[in-house]
Amino acid sequence: MLPLNYMLPTGTELLILSLILLPILFIFFVLPIIICVKRAGQLNRSKPVWGLLGFALNYIAVLVLYILPKEQNKE
């Protein structure tokens, strides 16, 4: 009978897995949020809202932000 932790990565496997997985997670989840927040600030849009949209929609939200015109101040 196999031990319960038979399928869990250990040692070198865990290191290799983290070196592959962490950059992928950064590129697909964290980077779109950073880009959306910076671009929203440039366009006078809500940074928290666009940060959440960057998390939820990833690069679709980034593309939308680069298409939108700059919002005018309502003074």
Sequence and secondary structure as in RCSB ss.txt:
>XXXX:A:sequence
MLPLNYMLPTGTELLILSLILLPILFIFFVLPIIICVKRAGQLNRSKPVWGLLGFALNYIAVLVLYILPKEQNKE
>XXXX:A:secstr
   TTTTS  THHHHHHHHHHHHHHIIIIIHHHHHHHHHHHHTT  HHHHHHHHHHHTHHHHHHHHHS       
